[in-house]
Protein backbone atom coordinates (compact mmCIF):
# COMPACT_ATOMS: atom_id res chain seq x y z
CA UNK A 1 0.00 0.00 0.00
CA UNK A 2 1.23 3.46 -0.84
CA UNK A 3 -1.49 5.37 1.01
CA UNK A 4 -5.13 5.71 1.94
CA UNK A 5 -7.97 7.56 0.32
CA UNK A 6 -11.70 7.64 0.88
CA UNK A 7 -14.97 9.44 0.46
CA UNK A 8 -16.09 10.66 3.88
CA UNK A 9 -19.71 9.58 3.87
CA UNK A 10 -22.53 10.36 1.48
CA UNK A 11 -23.06 13.63 -0.40
CA UNK A 12 -24.36 16.44 1.81
CA UNK A 13 -27.50 18.53 1.22
CA UNK A 14 -25.60 20.56 -1.42
CA UNK A 15 -24.63 17.38 -3.32
CA UNK A 16 -20.99 17.75 -2.20
CA UNK A 17 -18.89 14.77 -1.20
CA UNK A 18 -15.72 15.09 0.89
CA UNK A 19 -12.52 13.19 0.20
CA UNK A 20 -9.65 12.36 2.50
CA UNK A 21 -6.26 10.91 1.60
CA UNK A 22 -2.71 10.40 2.74
CA UNK A 23 0.45 8.96 1.19
CA UNK A 24 2.85 6.91 3.27
CA UNK A 25 6.21 8.64 3.65
CA UNK A 26 8.24 6.15 1.58
CA UNK A 27 5.98 6.79 -1.43
CA UNK A 28 5.49 10.57 -1.27
CA UNK A 29 6.52 12.71 -4.21
CA UNK A 30 5.86 10.09 -6.90
CA UNK A 31 2.47 11.32 -8.10
CA UNK A 32 0.53 8.33 -6.78
CA UNK A 33 -1.99 10.36 -4.79
CA UNK A 34 -2.39 12.99 -7.51
CA UNK A 35 -3.42 10.20 -9.87
CA UNK A 36 -5.62 8.49 -7.28
CA UNK A 37 -7.51 11.72 -6.51
CA UNK A 38 -7.97 12.17 -10.26
CA UNK A 39 -9.55 8.72 -10.38
CA UNK A 40 -11.93 9.67 -7.58
CA UNK A 41 -12.96 12.75 -9.57
CA UNK A 42 -13.66 10.64 -12.65
CA UNK A 43 -15.81 8.27 -10.58
CA UNK A 44 -17.70 11.20 -9.01
CA UNK A 45 -18.48 12.62 -12.46
CA UNK A 46 -20.57 9.52 -13.17
CA UNK A 47 -22.59 9.77 -9.95
CA UNK A 48 -25.95 11.54 -10.33
CA UNK A 49 -25.99 12.77 -6.72
CA UNK A 50 -22.60 14.54 -6.75
CA UNK A 51 -22.10 18.15 -7.90
CA UNK A 52 -18.81 18.93 -6.14
CA UNK A 53 -15.97 17.35 -4.21
CA UNK A 54 -14.55 19.01 -1.10
CA UNK A 55 -11.36 18.47 0.87
CA UNK A 56 -9.47 20.06 3.74
CA UNK A 57 -5.72 20.34 4.24
CA UNK A 58 -3.57 21.37 7.14
CA UNK A 59 -2.33 24.90 6.39
CA UNK A 60 1.27 23.64 6.56
CA UNK A 61 0.79 20.60 4.28
CA UNK A 62 2.07 21.98 0.98
CA UNK A 63 2.29 18.58 -0.79
CA UNK A 64 -1.41 17.94 -0.10
CA UNK A 65 -2.30 21.38 -1.45
CA UNK A 66 -0.34 20.65 -4.63
CA UNK A 67 -2.28 17.40 -5.12
CA UNK A 68 -5.55 19.33 -4.96
CA UNK A 69 -4.33 22.15 -7.19
CA UNK A 70 -3.15 19.66 -9.83
CA UNK A 71 -6.69 18.25 -9.77
CA UNK A 72 -8.29 21.71 -10.26
CA UNK A 73 -9.52 22.20 -6.69
CA UNK A 74 -9.92 25.82 -5.61
CA UNK A 75 -9.36 27.08 -2.08
CA UNK A 76 -12.76 28.28 -0.83
CA UNK A 77 -12.05 29.08 2.82
CA UNK A 78 -10.05 28.43 5.92
CA UNK A 79 -10.45 27.76 9.60
CA UNK A 80 -8.01 27.95 12.48
CA UNK A 81 -5.54 25.40 11.06
CA UNK A 82 -7.14 24.13 7.82
CA UNK A 83 -7.63 25.30 4.26
CA UNK A 84 -10.90 24.18 2.63
CA UNK A 85 -11.01 23.23 -1.05
CA UNK A 86 -13.69 22.49 -3.65
CA UNK A 87 -13.84 21.01 -7.13
CA UNK A 88 -17.07 21.49 -9.08
CA UNK A 89 -18.10 18.44 -11.11
CA UNK A 90 -19.05 18.72 -14.74
CA UNK A 91 -21.13 15.73 -15.73
CA UNK A 92 -20.00 13.63 -18.68
Secondary structure, DSSP 8 states (H G I E B T S, - for coil): --EEEEE-SS--TTSEEEEEEEE-GGGTTSSHHHHHHHHHHHHHHT-TT-SEEEEEEETT-HHHHHHHHHTT-EEEEE-SSEEEEEEE----
